[in-house]
Amino acid sequence: MTVSEKLKLDEVDQQIITLIQEDPTLTHSEIAIRINRSQPTVGIRLRKLLKSGAFKIQPGINIKNAEIYMARVKIKTNKTQKVFELAECCPYILNCFSILGDYNLVLLIVSTEISHIEAIINKHFRANEDSKKVLMDIVIDYAKDFVIPIDLEEQKRHNPSDPEKCVEECKFYETEIIDSN
């Protein structure tokens, strides 16, 4: 089964998605001209696709062309939910994935400083008794553009290399203190 079949996308939906992925700045009118449909049809189709939740238009930073480091961190832990909660709060953690294999979680962490990535991993995972194994790889090249949302304002407020400053701003750390009391 193809992705289009799984998501029940017809040819028009596929064309719209492809055009937006190639150029997110296209207007509904420009898309309509390219696929030989009316502008209202394109608008209706896009609203339907967005409402389904399976299609998103996401602005972000193309880290292939930026001087930003990305780490893939594999973790084996007893407390997967706790790591998911940290991933939701930390502006450096792009996402957290539950996986099958020797490790049970993978995180993607980004920063302009490798020392920030190391500080996050050391503070929250290597020093944590719930983490049984931690493995970090730094991505050094990309085959394709890799556009990701980065919360620039929140990253500006946090400095993982200065734990006191980062902890002051860290929503996750606040909940950890509350939960442990």
Buried (B, 14 or more C-beta within 10 A) or exposed (E): EEEEEEBEBEEBBBBBBEBBEEEEEBEBEBBBEBBEBEBEBBBEBBEEBEEEEEBEEEEEBEBBEEEBBBBBBBBBBEBBEBBBBBBEBBBBBBEBEEEEEEBBBBBBBBBEBEEBBBBBBBBBBEEBEEBEEBEBEEBEEEEEEBBBEBEEEBBEEBBBBEBEEBBEBBBBBEBBEEEEE
